Amino acid sequence: MVTIRDAVVDDFSAVRRVNELAFSRPNELELVDNLRPVPPSISLVAVLDSEVIGHIFFSPVKLIPEFEGDRMM
């Protein structure tokens, strides 16, 4: 059974591997590493048989005033 839980420091290398497999480029890996220490962020992992098989990351977003109201495409 898959378990969803908060990511812990011991998961960080596995999270990097999951993201590397998912995105195939370093940009997303660096983004997660750089945003992880910025509160409030939420980092969850999916674990199956003690192995991290998935990751989701939520972080705060701030719109720059001159772009508020613009459509994001």
C-alpha positions in Angstrom: 0.0 0.0 0.0 1.2 3.5 -0.8 1.6 5.9 2.1 1.7 9.7 1.8 3.7 11.5 4.5 5.8 14.6 5.1 9.2 14.4 3.5 12.2 14.3 5.9 15.8 15.1 5.4 16.6 11.4 4.8 14.2 11.5 1.8 15.9 14.4 0.0 18.2 12.3 -2.3 15.2 10.0 -3.2 13.1 13.1 -3.9 15.8 14.4 -6.2 15.8 11.1 -8.1 12.0 11.0 -8.4 12.1 14.6 -9.8 15.0 13.8 -12.1 13.0 10.8 -13.6 9.9 12.9 -13.9 11.4 16.1 -15.5 14.6 14.9 -17.1 16.4 18.2 -16.5 18.0 20.0 -13.6 15.8 23.1 -13.4 13.1 21.4 -11.3 15.6 19.7 -9.1 17.3 23.0 -8.2 13.9 24.7 -7.8 12.8 22.2 -5.2 16.2 22.3 -3.4 16.1 26.2 -3.3 12.5 26.5 -2.2 12.5 23.7 0.4 13.9 25.9 3.3 11.5 28.8 2.5 8.5 28.6 4.9 5.7 27.9 4.6 6.3 25.1 2.2 4.8 21.6 2.1 6.8 18.6 0.8 5.1 15.2 0.7 6.4 11.9 -0.5 4.6 8.8 -1.6 6.2 5.7 -0.2 5.8 2.0 -1.2 7.7 -0.7 0.5 10.0 1.8 2.2 10.9 3.4 -1.2 10.0 7.0 -2.2 8.1 6.6 -5.4 6.5 10.1 -5.7 6.8 13.7 -4.5 4.7 16.8 -4.5 5.8 20.2 -3.3 3.7 23.3 -2.5 5.3 26.7 -1.9 3.9 30.2 -1.5 3.6 32.4 -4.5 3.6 36.2 -4.7 2.5 38.1 -7.7 4.5 41.1 -8.7 2.1 44.1 -8.7 2.7 45.1 -12.3 1.7 41.5 -13.4 -1.4 41.1 -11.2 -4.4 40.5 -13.3 -2.4 39.3 -16.3 -3.4 36.0 -17.6 -0.9 33.2 -17.2 -0.6 31.1 -20.3 
